[in-house]
Amino acid sequence: SNMPRHIAIQEPQGNVAYGLAKGYKTQAYDKAPKISRRKGKQSKRTNMIRSVIREVAGFAPYEKRCMELLRVSKDKRALKYCKKKLGTHTRGKRKREELMNVIQDQKRAQAAN
């Protein structure tokens, strides 16, 4: 159980039901990593597809309004607005961050031209 061990567990002798070396001899093997460990990781393909859709479809009206709020540096109001539209505080923060990055990219593109 949870008692501290004073003697290390030994390698099983095989077919012994008592003592520190009890149990069957088994061969350890490496398991393949679970697919669930990958969940949420964005592939290059998905990223590219989403960027194309964003280019074609543009922004939703609530996103445009949030961007306007950010442009006049009303960050907190923008967060409250996003939170109301998206349902949770974390989603609101993530959306606000995404739109801030979009605005920064637009500024960079204008500076380059």
C-alpha positions in Angstrom: 0.0 0.0 0.0 1.3 3.5 0.8 3.9 2.4 3.4 7.4 3.4 2.5 9.6 0.6 1.2 12.9 0.0 2.8 13.9 -2.7 0.3 13.6 -2.3 -3.5 11.3 -4.5 -5.4 13.3 -7.2 -7.2 12.9 -8.6 -10.6 10.2 -11.3 -10.5 11.6 -14.8 -10.3 8.7 -16.3 -12.2 5.9 -18.5 -10.8 6.4 -17.5 -7.2 3.5 -16.1 -5.1 5.4 -14.7 -2.1 8.4 -12.5 -1.2 9.9 -9.5 -2.9 10.5 -11.2 -6.2 7.0 -12.7 -6.5 5.0 -12.7 -9.8 5.3 -13.7 -13.4 8.2 -12.7 -15.6 6.9 -10.3 -18.2 8.4 -8.5 -21.1 8.0 -4.7 -21.0 7.0 -3.0 -24.3 6.6 0.5 -25.5 3.0 1.5 -26.1 2.2 3.8 -29.0 1.2 7.3 -27.9 -2.5 7.8 -27.4 -4.3 9.8 -30.1 -6.0 11.8 -27.3 -2.6 13.4 -26.6 -2.7 15.0 -30.0 -6.2 16.5 -29.5 -6.4 20.2 -30.2 -3.0 20.3 -32.0 -3.5 22.3 -35.2 -2.2 20.7 -38.4 -0.7 22.8 -41.2 -3.6 21.8 -43.5 -6.3 22.9 -41.0 -4.5 26.2 -40.4 -4.3 26.9 -44.1 -7.9 26.0 -44.8 -9.0 28.3 -41.9 -6.9 31.2 -43.2 -8.5 30.8 -46.7 -12.0 30.8 -45.3 -11.1 33.9 -43.2 -9.9 35.6 -46.4 -13.0 34.7 -48.4 -15.7 35.1 -45.7 -14.2 38.0 -43.8 -15.3 38.8 -40.2 -18.6 38.4 -38.5 -20.4 41.6 -37.5 -19.7 41.1 -33.8 -16.0 40.6 -34.7 -16.0 43.9 -36.7 -17.5 45.7 -33.7 -15.0 44.2 -31.3 -12.2 45.4 -33.6 -13.6 48.9 -33.6 -13.6 48.8 -29.8 -10.0 47.7 -29.8 -9.0 50.4 -32.3 -10.3 53.1 -29.9 -8.4 51.2 -27.1 -11.5 50.0 -25.2 -10.0 46.7 -24.4 -12.1 45.9 -21.4 -15.3 46.8 -23.2 -14.2 44.6 -26.1 -13.7 41.7 -23.7 -17.1 42.2 -22.2 -18.7 42.3 -25.6 -16.9 39.2 -26.8 -17.7 37.4 -23.6 -21.4 38.2 -24.0 -21.4 36.9 -27.6 -19.3 33.8 -27.1 -20.6 32.7 -23.7 -17.4 32.2 -21.5 -14.7 34.5 -20.2 -11.9 32.3 -21.6 -13.4 32.2 -25.1 -13.9 36.0 -25.0 -10.2 36.5 -24.0 -9.1 34.2 -26.8 -11.2 36.0 -29.4 -10.1 39.4 -28.2 -6.4 38.3 -28.5 -7.0 36.9 -32.0 -8.6 40.2 -33.1 -5.8 42.2 -31.6 -3.3 40.2 -33.6 -5.4 40.8 -36.7 -5.3 44.5 -36.1 -1.5 44.4 -35.6 -1.1 42.5 -38.8 -3.1 45.0 -40.7 -1.0 47.8 -39.3 2.2 46.0 -40.3 0.8 45.4 -43.8 0.0 49.2 -44.1 3.5 50.1 -42.9 5.1 47.8 -45.5 3.1 49.4 -48.3 
